[in-house]
Amino acid sequence: MSKDLGNRIAEMLSKRGVTQKELASTIGVTEAVISRYVSGERDPKPETIANIATALRTTSDYLLGIENEEFDHARIRHIIARNASQMTQQEKKDLINALFGED
């Protein structure tokens, strides 16, 4: 898993125009740690993978190779639209808060 994960992180860094140093600063680790993740020398903890995915605007599943499609706004919009009629009012409010709410 390590090398594949590292390759996907490197791919997303390049695609997003983000340096390892910038990513490290964003998620609160050192640049050396990011370098070890990219080279496959070290595996990040699950919460770190989630933070990396968020910072690179992708999903943990994509970084881990579980899904092969990169995060796609159109696909997410389609999934939400397809399932909106089955969502409760509270679920809809929670979704809106997740998208527009303040943390």
A tleap script that builds the chain and sets N, CA, C and O, in Angstrom:
source leaprc.protein.ff14SB
mol = sequence {
  NMET SER LYS ASP LEU GLY ASN ARG ILE ALA
  GLU MET LEU SER LYS ARG GLY VAL THR GLN
  LYS GLU LEU ALA SER THR ILE GLY VAL THR
  GLU ALA VAL ILE SER ARG TYR VAL SER GLY
  GLU ARG ASP PRO LYS PRO GLU THR ILE ALA
  ASN ILE ALA THR ALA LEU ARG THR THR SER
  ASP TYR LEU LEU GLY ILE GLU ASN GLU GLU
  PHE ASP HIE ALA ARG ILE ARG HIE ILE ILE
  ALA ARG ASN ALA SER GLN MET THR GLN GLN
  GLU LYS LYS ASP LEU ILE ASN ALA LEU PHE
  GLY GLU CASP
}
set mol.1.N position { 0.831 -1.196 0.000 }
set mol.1.CA position { 0.000 0.000 0.000 }
set mol.1.C position { 0.869 1.250 0.000 }
set mol.1.O position { 0.510 2.229 -0.654 }
set mol.2.N position { 1.958 1.259 0.682 }
set mol.2.CA position { 2.751 2.459 0.884 }
set mol.2.C position { 3.131 3.167 -0.405 }
set mol.2.O position { 2.927 4.374 -0.536 }
set mol.3.N position { 3.684 2.421 -1.362 }
set mol.3.CA position { 4.154 3.054 -2.594 }
set mol.3.C position { 2.989 3.581 -3.418 }
set mol.3.O position { 3.063 4.679 -3.969 }
set mol.4.N position { 1.908 2.800 -3.504 }
set mol.4.CA position { 0.739 3.277 -4.244 }
set mol.4.C position { 0.168 4.539 -3.600 }
set mol.4.O position { -0.177 5.493 -4.296 }
set mol.5.N position { 0.071 4.541 -2.277 }
set mol.5.CA position { -0.415 5.720 -1.568 }
set mol.5.C position { 0.500 6.907 -1.846 }
set mol.5.O position { 0.028 8.006 -2.138 }
set mol.6.N position { 1.789 6.686 -1.757 }
set mol.6.CA position { 2.756 7.751 -2.023 }
set mol.6.C position { 2.629 8.303 -3.428 }
set mol.6.O position { 2.700 9.513 -3.642 }
set mol.7.N position { 2.441 7.408 -4.382 }
set mol.7.CA position { 2.275 7.851 -5.771 }
set mol.7.C position { 1.022 8.695 -5.938 }
set mol.7.O position { 1.030 9.694 -6.657 }
set mol.8.N position { -0.043 8.298 -5.281 }
set mol.8.CA position { -1.292 9.071 -5.400 }
set mol.8.C position { -1.174 10.426 -4.700 }
set mol.8.O position { -1.699 11.427 -5.187 }
set mol.9.N position { -0.488 10.457 -3.564 }
set mol.9.CA position { -0.263 11.747 -2.904 }
set mol.9.C position { 0.558 12.647 -3.817 }
set mol.9.O position { 0.218 13.815 -4.007 }
set mol.10.N position { 1.639 12.111 -4.382 }
set mol.10.CA position { 2.493 12.890 -5.284 }
set mol.10.C position { 1.705 13.387 -6.491 }
set mol.10.O position { 1.862 14.531 -6.917 }
set mol.11.N position { 0.857 12.519 -7.037 }
set mol.11.CA position { 0.019 12.897 -8.181 }
set mol.11.C position { -0.883 14.078 -7.832 }
set mol.11.O position { -0.992 15.039 -8.593 }
set mol.12.N position { -1.529 13.989 -6.668 }
set mol.12.CA position { -2.450 15.057 -6.267 }
set mol.12.C position { -1.705 16.348 -5.914 }
set mol.12.O position { -2.204 17.442 -6.178 }
set mol.13.N position { -0.520 16.226 -5.321 }
set mol.13.CA position { 0.287 17.418 -5.047 }
set mol.13.C position { 0.564 18.153 -6.356 }
set mol.13.O position { 0.391 19.369 -6.448 }
set mol.14.N position { 0.992 17.404 -7.358 }
set mol.14.CA position { 1.293 17.996 -8.653 }
set mol.14.C position { 0.049 18.591 -9.298 }
set mol.14.O position { 0.077 19.711 -9.808 }
set mol.15.N position { -1.027 17.841 -9.269 }
set mol.15.CA position { -2.275 18.288 -9.895 }
set mol.15.C position { -2.812 19.562 -9.248 }
set mol.15.O position { -3.340 20.438 -9.933 }
set mol.16.N position { -2.677 19.657 -7.942 }
set mol.16.CA position { -3.203 20.823 -7.219 }
set mol.16.C position { -2.184 21.964 -7.114 }
set mol.16.O position { -2.515 23.052 -6.641 }
set mol.17.N position { -0.949 21.715 -7.554 }
set mol.17.CA position { 0.075 22.758 -7.474 }
set mol.17.C position { 0.490 23.060 -6.044 }
set mol.17.O position { 0.778 24.205 -5.695 }
set mol.18.N position { 0.516 22.015 -5.219 }
set mol.18.CA position { 0.848 22.150 -3.801 }
set mol.18.C position { 2.203 21.486 -3.563 }
set mol.18.O position { 2.465 20.405 -4.091 }
set mol.19.N position { 3.049 22.118 -2.784 }
set mol.19.CA position { 4.336 21.513 -2.446 }
set mol.19.C position { 4.185 20.615 -1.221 }
set mol.19.O position { 3.212 20.716 -0.474 }
set mol.20.N position { 5.162 19.743 -1.032 }
set mol.20.CA position { 5.156 18.901 0.163 }
set mol.20.C position { 5.207 19.768 1.415 }
set mol.20.O position { 4.569 19.455 2.419 }
set mol.21.N position { 5.960 20.848 1.353 }
set mol.21.CA position { 6.073 21.757 2.497 }
set mol.21.C position { 4.725 22.404 2.817 }
set mol.21.O position { 4.353 22.520 3.985 }
set mol.22.N position { 3.997 22.822 1.788 }
set mol.22.CA position { 2.677 23.436 1.998 }
set mol.22.C position { 1.691 22.426 2.584 }
set mol.22.O position { 0.932 22.748 3.499 }
set mol.23.N position { 1.708 21.206 2.051 }
set mol.23.CA position { 0.827 20.166 2.575 }
set mol.23.C position { 1.158 19.879 4.029 }
set mol.23.O position { 0.264 19.772 4.868 }
set mol.24.N position { 2.435 19.756 4.324 }
set mol.24.CA position { 2.868 19.482 5.695 }
set mol.24.C position { 2.364 20.562 6.643 }
set mol.24.O position { 1.856 20.261 7.723 }
set mol.25.N position { 2.505 21.803 6.241 }
set mol.25.CA position { 2.051 22.918 7.077 }
set mol.25.C position { 0.540 22.883 7.275 }
set mol.25.O position { 0.047 23.146 8.372 }
set mol.26.N position { -0.187 22.560 6.221 }
set mol.26.CA position { -1.645 22.516 6.280 }
set mol.26.C position { -2.144 21.451 7.244 }
set mol.26.O position { -3.100 21.681 7.985 }
set mol.27.N position { -1.497 20.276 7.240 }
set mol.27.CA position { -1.999 19.181 8.078 }
set mol.27.C position { -1.257 19.036 9.399 }
set mol.27.O position { -1.590 18.169 10.207 }
set mol.28.N position { -0.253 19.880 9.623 }
set mol.28.CA position { 0.410 19.900 10.929 }
set mol.28.C position { 1.466 18.827 11.143 }
set mol.28.O position { 1.615 18.303 12.246 }
set mol.29.N position { 2.200 18.503 10.080 }
set mol.29.CA position { 3.333 17.587 10.216 }
set mol.29.C position { 4.542 18.249 9.565 }
set mol.29.O position { 4.434 19.347 9.019 }
set mol.30.N position { 5.684 17.587 9.624 }
set mol.30.CA position { 6.877 18.152 9.003 }
set mol.30.C position { 6.944 17.764 7.528 }
set mol.30.O position { 6.305 16.809 7.087 }
set mol.31.N position { 7.723 18.518 6.793 }
set mol.31.CA position { 7.931 18.209 5.384 }
set mol.31.C position { 8.603 16.842 5.230 }
set mol.31.O position { 8.330 16.119 4.271 }
set mol.32.N position { 9.473 16.491 6.166 }
set mol.32.CA position { 10.155 15.190 6.128 }
set mol.32.C position { 9.153 14.044 6.237 }
set mol.32.O position { 9.312 13.012 5.585 }
set mol.33.N position { 8.138 14.223 7.051 }
set mol.33.CA position { 7.107 13.187 7.199 }
set mol.33.C position { 6.360 13.005 5.877 }
set mol.33.O position { 6.132 11.875 5.447 }
set mol.34.N position { 5.983 14.099 5.237 }
set mol.34.CA position { 5.298 14.012 3.940 }
set mol.34.C position { 6.202 13.308 2.931 }
set mol.34.O position { 5.737 12.472 2.157 }
set mol.35.N position { 7.476 13.640 2.937 }
set mol.35.CA position { 8.431 13.004 2.034 }
set mol.35.C position { 8.466 11.496 2.250 }
set mol.35.O position { 8.543 10.734 1.287 }
set mol.36.N position { 8.411 11.064 3.495 }
set mol.36.CA position { 8.407 9.625 3.794 }
set mol.36.C position { 7.114 8.957 3.320 }
set mol.36.O position { 7.138 7.819 2.852 }
set mol.37.N position { 5.984 9.667 3.440 }
set mol.37.CA position { 4.725 9.121 2.926 }
set mol.37.C position { 4.808 8.950 1.409 }
set mol.37.O position { 4.426 7.912 0.868 }
set mol.38.N position { 5.316 9.990 0.728 }
set mol.38.CA position { 5.396 9.961 -0.733 }
set mol.38.C position { 6.347 8.867 -1.213 }
set mol.38.O position { 6.070 8.195 -2.206 }
set mol.39.N position { 7.455 8.687 -0.520 }
set mol.39.CA position { 8.432 7.675 -0.936 }
set mol.39.C position { 8.010 6.256 -0.559 }
set mol.39.O position { 8.598 5.285 -1.037 }
set mol.40.N position { 6.993 6.133 0.295 }
set mol.40.CA position { 6.527 4.829 0.726 }
set mol.40.C position { 7.284 4.269 1.918 }
set mol.40.O position { 7.094 3.112 2.294 }
set mol.41.N position { 8.143 5.090 2.515 }
set mol.41.CA position { 8.913 4.652 3.681 }
set mol.41.C position { 8.059 4.549 4.941 }
set mol.41.O position { 8.411 3.839 5.884 }
set mol.42.N position { 6.958 5.248 4.949 }
set mol.42.CA position { 6.124 5.328 6.149 }
set mol.42.C position { 4.666 5.410 5.740 }
set mol.42.O position { 4.324 6.053 4.748 }
set mol.43.N position { 3.802 4.751 6.517 }
set mol.43.CA position { 2.356 4.826 6.285 }
set mol.43.C position { 1.728 5.810 7.264 }
set mol.43.O position { 1.975 5.735 8.468 }
set mol.44.N position { 0.916 6.731 6.751 }
set mol.44.CA position { 0.222 7.651 7.654 }
set mol.44.C position { -0.904 6.947 8.407 }
set mol.44.O position { -1.452 5.948 7.941 }
set mol.45.N position { -1.235 7.484 9.573 }
set mol.45.CA position { -2.383 6.992 10.336 }
set mol.45.C position { -3.656 7.356 9.570 }
set mol.45.O position { -3.650 8.275 8.751 }
set mol.46.N position { -4.752 6.629 9.838 }
set mol.46.CA position { -6.005 6.911 9.121 }
set mol.46.C position { -6.444 8.378 9.199 }
set mol.46.O position { -6.894 8.939 8.200 }
set mol.47.N position { -6.317 9.002 10.370 }
set mol.47.CA position { -6.746 10.402 10.469 }
set mol.47.C position { -5.847 11.322 9.646 }
set mol.47.O position { -6.299 12.357 9.158 }
set mol.48.N position { -4.578 10.948 9.491 }
set mol.48.CA position { -3.674 11.744 8.666 }
set mol.48.C position { -4.020 11.588 7.194 }
set mol.48.O position { -3.956 12.553 6.432 }
set mol.49.N position { -4.385 10.379 6.791 }
set mol.49.CA position { -4.823 10.166 5.407 }
set mol.49.C position { -6.053 11.029 5.123 }
set mol.49.O position { -6.150 11.639 4.058 }
set mol.50.N position { -6.972 11.082 6.052 }
set mol.50.CA position { -8.172 11.914 5.882 }
set mol.50.C position { -7.794 13.385 5.758 }
set mol.50.O position { -8.356 14.100 4.929 }
set mol.51.N position { -6.852 13.839 6.571 }
set mol.51.CA position { -6.408 15.237 6.506 }
set mol.51.C position { -5.718 15.538 5.180 }
set mol.51.O position { -5.930 16.599 4.592 }
set mol.52.N position { -4.896 14.606 4.711 }
set mol.52.CA position { -4.227 14.785 3.417 }
set mol.52.C position { -5.267 14.867 2.310 }
set mol.52.O position { -5.190 15.741 1.446 }
set mol.53.N position { -6.233 13.965 2.332 }
set mol.53.CA position { -7.288 13.960 1.316 }
set mol.53.C position { -8.047 15.280 1.302 }
set mol.53.O position { -8.313 15.841 0.239 }
set mol.54.N position { -8.390 15.769 2.479 }
set mol.54.CA position { -9.108 17.044 2.559 }
set mol.54.C position { -8.252 18.184 2.004 }
set mol.54.O position { -8.731 19.010 1.228 }
set mol.55.N position { -7.001 18.217 2.405 }
set mol.55.CA position { -6.109 19.289 1.950 }
set mol.55.C position { -5.907 19.254 0.434 }
set mol.55.O position { -5.735 20.296 -0.197 }
set mol.56.N position { -5.928 18.066 -0.139 }
set mol.56.CA position { -5.716 17.927 -1.579 }
set mol.56.C position { -7.017 17.839 -2.364 }
set mol.56.O position { -7.007 17.576 -3.567 }
set mol.57.N position { -8.126 18.057 -1.687 }
set mol.57.CA position { -9.458 18.061 -2.302 }
set mol.57.C position { -9.731 16.764 -3.076 }
set mol.57.O position { -10.096 16.766 -4.252 }
set mol.58.N position { -9.535 15.670 -2.355 }
set mol.58.CA position { -9.849 14.351 -2.900 }
set mol.58.C position { -10.423 13.514 -1.768 }
set mol.58.O position { -10.811 14.060 -0.735 }
set mol.59.N position { -10.483 12.210 -1.940 }
set mol.59.CA position { -11.025 11.350 -0.892 }
set mol.59.C position { -9.947 10.401 -0.387 }
set mol.59.O position { -8.979 10.106 -1.088 }
set mol.60.N position { -10.129 9.933 0.830 }
set mol.60.CA position { -9.231 8.924 1.390 }
set mol.60.C position { -9.283 7.668 0.536 }
set mol.60.O position { -8.252 7.042 0.291 }
set mol.61.N position { -10.458 7.297 0.087 }
set mol.61.CA position { -10.604 6.105 -0.751 }
set mol.61.C position { -9.775 6.219 -2.030 }
set mol.61.O position { -9.184 5.235 -2.476 }
set mol.62.N position { -9.731 7.407 -2.617 }
set mol.62.CA position { -8.918 7.596 -3.815 }
set mol.62.C position { -7.436 7.435 -3.485 }
set mol.62.O position { -6.712 6.737 -4.194 }
set mol.63.N position { -6.990 8.078 -2.416 }
set mol.63.CA position { -5.581 7.983 -2.042 }
set mol.63.C position { -5.177 6.548 -1.730 }
set mol.63.O position { -4.057 6.134 -2.030 }
set mol.64.N position { -6.089 5.793 -1.127 }
set mol.64.CA position { -5.794 4.410 -0.748 }
set mol.64.C position { -5.974 3.425 -1.898 }
set mol.64.O position { -5.647 2.246 -1.765 }
set mol.65.N position { -6.486 3.900 -3.014 }
set mol.65.CA position { -6.690 3.018 -4.155 }
set mol.65.C position { -7.958 2.192 -4.075 }
set mol.65.O position { -8.146 1.262 -4.859 }
set mol.66.N position { -8.835 2.526 -3.126 }
set mol.66.CA position { -10.097 1.803 -2.985 }
set mol.66.C position { -11.038 2.160 -4.130 }
set mol.66.O position { -11.742 1.304 -4.667 }
set mol.67.N position { -11.036 3.428 -4.490 }
set mol.67.CA position { -11.771 3.834 -5.681 }
set mol.67.C position { -10.775 4.484 -6.622 }
set mol.67.O position { -9.835 5.151 -6.190 }
set mol.68.N position { -10.986 4.288 -7.889 }
set mol.68.CA position { -10.016 4.754 -8.867 }
set mol.68.C position { -10.357 6.093 -9.477 }
set mol.68.O position { -9.557 6.674 -10.211 }
set mol.69.N position { -11.537 6.579 -9.175 }
set mol.69.CA position { -11.917 7.881 -9.693 }
set mol.69.C position { -11.573 8.949 -8.669 }
set mol.69.O position { -11.842 8.803 -7.476 }
set mol.70.N position { -10.980 10.012 -9.153 }
set mol.70.CA position { -10.689 11.139 -8.287 }
set mol.70.C position { -12.007 11.801 -7.888 }
set mol.70.O position { -13.020 11.635 -8.567 }
set mol.71.N position { -11.992 12.539 -6.802 }
set mol.71.CA position { -13.165 13.267 -6.335 }
set mol.71.C position { -13.756 14.056 -7.492 }
set mol.71.O position { -13.041 14.789 -8.176 }
set mol.72.N position { -15.030 13.914 -7.708 }
set mol.72.CA position { -15.696 14.520 -8.847 }
set mol.72.C position { -16.964 15.210 -8.375 }
set mol.72.O position { -17.917 14.562 -7.945 }
set mol.73.N position { -16.961 16.537 -8.462 }
set mol.73.CA position { -18.119 17.305 -7.999 }
set mol.73.C position { -19.407 16.886 -8.702 }
set mol.73.O position { -20.453 16.753 -8.065 }
set mol.74.N position { -19.329 16.680 -10.001 }
set mol.74.CA position { -20.534 16.303 -10.752 }
set mol.74.C position { -21.079 14.970 -10.254 }
set mol.74.O position { -22.291 14.800 -10.131 }
set mol.75.N position { -20.188 14.029 -9.968 }
set mol.75.CA position { -20.626 12.717 -9.470 }
set mol.75.C position { -21.284 12.841 -8.097 }
set mol.75.O position { -22.319 12.225 -7.843 }
set mol.76.N position { -20.686 13.632 -7.222 }
set mol.76.CA position { -21.251 13.842 -5.886 }
set mol.76.C position { -22.617 14.526 -5.995 }
set mol.76.O position { -23.569 14.136 -5.321 }
set mol.77.N position { -22.700 15.539 -6.842 }
set mol.77.CA position { -23.972 16.246 -7.039 }
set mol.77.C position { -25.043 15.270 -7.526 }
set mol.77.O position { -26.186 15.319 -7.070 }
set mol.78.N position { -24.672 14.385 -8.451 }
set mol.78.CA position { -25.614 13.389 -8.972 }
set mol.78.C position { -26.076 12.432 -7.865 }
set mol.78.O position { -27.262 12.113 -7.780 }
set mol.79.N position { -25.160 11.982 -7.030 }
set mol.79.CA position { -25.506 11.070 -5.935 }
set mol.79.C position { -26.474 11.742 -4.965 }
set mol.79.O position { -27.454 11.136 -4.534 }
set mol.80.N position { -26.190 13.000 -4.627 }
set mol.80.CA position { -27.072 13.727 -3.697 }
set mol.80.C position { -28.449 13.918 -4.320 }
set mol.80.O position { -29.468 13.679 -3.673 }
set mol.81.N position { -28.475 14.349 -5.574 }
set mol.81.CA position { -29.762 14.578 -6.242 }
set mol.81.C position { -30.577 13.294 -6.332 }
set mol.81.O position { -31.792 13.307 -6.137 }
set mol.82.N position { -29.911 12.198 -6.624 }
set mol.82.CA position { -30.595 10.913 -6.761 }
set mol.82.C position { -31.190 10.437 -5.437 }
set mol.82.O position { -32.209 9.747 -5.418 }
set mol.83.N position { -30.549 10.809 -4.339 }
set mol.83.CA position { -30.988 10.325 -3.031 }
set mol.83.C position { -31.707 11.367 -2.183 }
set mol.83.O position { -32.122 11.059 -1.066 }
set mol.84.N position { -31.863 12.570 -2.671 }
set mol.84.CA position { -32.454 13.656 -1.884 }
set mol.84.C position { -33.858 13.339 -1.399 }
set mol.84.O position { -34.228 13.708 -0.284 }
set mol.85.N position { -34.638 12.664 -2.220 }
set mol.85.CA position { -36.023 12.384 -1.828 }
set mol.85.C position { -36.091 11.406 -0.652 }
set mol.85.O position { -37.111 11.339 0.034 }
set mol.86.N position { -35.031 10.659 -0.414 }
set mol.86.CA position { -35.008 9.702 0.687 }
set mol.86.C position { -34.390 10.285 1.961 }
set mol.86.O position { -34.385 9.637 3.008 }
set mol.87.N position { -33.875 11.502 1.866 }
set mol.87.CA position { -33.230 12.131 3.018 }
set mol.87.C position { -34.267 12.810 3.902 }
set mol.87.O position { -35.248 13.368 3.409 }
set mol.88.N position { -34.045 12.759 5.197 }
set mol.88.CA position { -34.918 13.481 6.120 }
set mol.88.C position { -34.570 14.963 6.069 }
set mol.88.O position { -33.521 15.347 5.551 }
set mol.89.N position { -35.447 15.781 6.603 }
set mol.89.CA position { -35.177 17.211 6.671 }
set mol.89.C position { -33.902 17.476 7.466 }
set mol.89.O position { -33.111 18.347 7.106 }
set mol.90.N position { -33.706 16.725 8.546 }
set mol.90.CA position { -32.506 16.915 9.369 }
set mol.90.C position { -31.243 16.547 8.587 }
set mol.90.O position { -30.226 17.234 8.689 }
set mol.91.N position { -31.306 15.480 7.819 }
set mol.91.CA position { -30.151 15.088 7.001 }
set mol.91.C position { -29.833 16.163 5.960 }
set mol.91.O position { -28.665 16.451 5.699 }
set mol.92.N position { -30.866 16.749 5.373 }
set mol.92.CA position { -30.660 17.830 4.411 }
set mol.92.C position { -30.033 19.048 5.084 }
set mol.92.O position { -29.118 19.667 4.540 }
set mol.93.N position { -30.531 19.381 6.265 }
set mol.93.CA position { -29.958 20.509 7.011 }
set mol.93.C position { -28.504 20.235 7.376 }
set mol.93.O position { -27.659 21.125 7.281 }
set mol.94.N position { -28.211 19.002 7.795 }
set mol.94.CA position { -26.840 18.634 8.141 }
set mol.94.C position { -25.914 18.753 6.927 }
set mol.94.O position { -24.775 19.203 7.045 }
set mol.95.N position { -26.415 18.345 5.767 }
set mol.95.CA position { -25.639 18.448 4.543 }
set mol.95.C position { -25.361 19.916 4.197 }
set mol.95.O position { -24.238 20.283 3.850 }
set mol.96.N position { -26.386 20.733 4.296 }
set mol.96.CA position { -26.216 22.166 4.021 }
set mol.96.C position { -25.225 22.780 5.011 }
set mol.96.O position { -24.375 23.580 4.621 }
set mol.97.N position { -25.330 22.412 6.277 }
set mol.97.CA position { -24.382 22.919 7.266 }
set mol.97.C position { -22.953 22.452 6.976 }
set mol.97.O position { -21.998 23.203 7.171 }
set mol.98.N position { -22.814 21.217 6.513 }
set mol.98.CA position { -21.484 20.698 6.183 }
set mol.98.C position { -20.884 21.483 5.016 }
set mol.98.O position { -19.677 21.719 4.970 }
set mol.99.N position { -21.741 21.883 4.077 }
set mol.99.CA position { -21.254 22.612 2.918 }
set mol.99.C position { -21.017 24.100 3.186 }
set mol.99.O position { -20.047 24.678 2.697 }
set mol.100.N position { -21.910 24.712 3.966 }
set mol.100.CA position { -21.864 26.161 4.125 }
set mol.100.C position { -21.702 26.645 5.552 }
set mol.100.O position { -21.479 27.831 5.793 }
set mol.101.N position { -21.816 25.718 6.502 }
set mol.101.CA position { -21.744 26.097 7.905 }
set mol.101.C position { -20.350 26.513 8.322 }
set mol.101.O position { -19.364 26.247 7.635 }
set mol.102.N position { -20.297 27.145 9.419 }
set mol.102.CA position { -19.022 27.578 9.969 }
set mol.102.C position { -18.611 26.603 11.043 }
set mol.102.O position { -19.417 26.187 11.875 }
set mol.103.N position { -17.326 26.242 11.010 }
set mol.103.CA position { -16.807 25.315 12.008 }
set mol.103.C position { -16.391 26.056 13.264 }
set mol.103.O position { -15.927 25.436 14.221 }
savepdb mol mol.pdb
quit
